[in-house]
Amino acid sequence: MEYVIAFAVGGAICIIGQLLLDFVKLTPAHVMSSFVVIGAILDGFGIYDNFIRFAGAGATVPITSFGHSLAHGAMEHADKHGFIGIAMGIFELTSAGISSAILFAFLVALIFKPKG
């Protein structure tokens, strides 16, 4: 049943994004940024952790989880280290994903001819 819930929740998030693209005429960048902000806001209110417990991978795979990770790390380290902890926390939880995206984008740019 966990797989069905994860599939349904992740699919619902994708459907919302597609509806925003089709009917509200937002750009993909607007939708992606909005989902990151929504994930951060939900984490700020303590809702996203419960959402992850319910939906599992359906809540951790979409881009909303990136916003959750940014806010979660910032709040956790801000309590420990004060103002400087905000930047430390943001990058502690998300550095692997950010580094991977940069590395793989660079490798693809070496192999293929970028347009632009």
HELIX and SHEET records of a PDB file:
HELIX    1   1 GLU A    2  PHE A   23  1                                  22    
HELIX    2   2 PRO A   28  GLY A   44  1                                  17    
HELIX    3   3 TYR A   48  ALA A   55  1                                   8    
HELIX    4   4 ALA A   57  THR A   60  1                                   4    
HELIX    5   5 THR A   64  HIS A   81  1                                  18    
HELIX    6   6 PHE A   83  ILE A  111  1                                  29    
END                                                                             
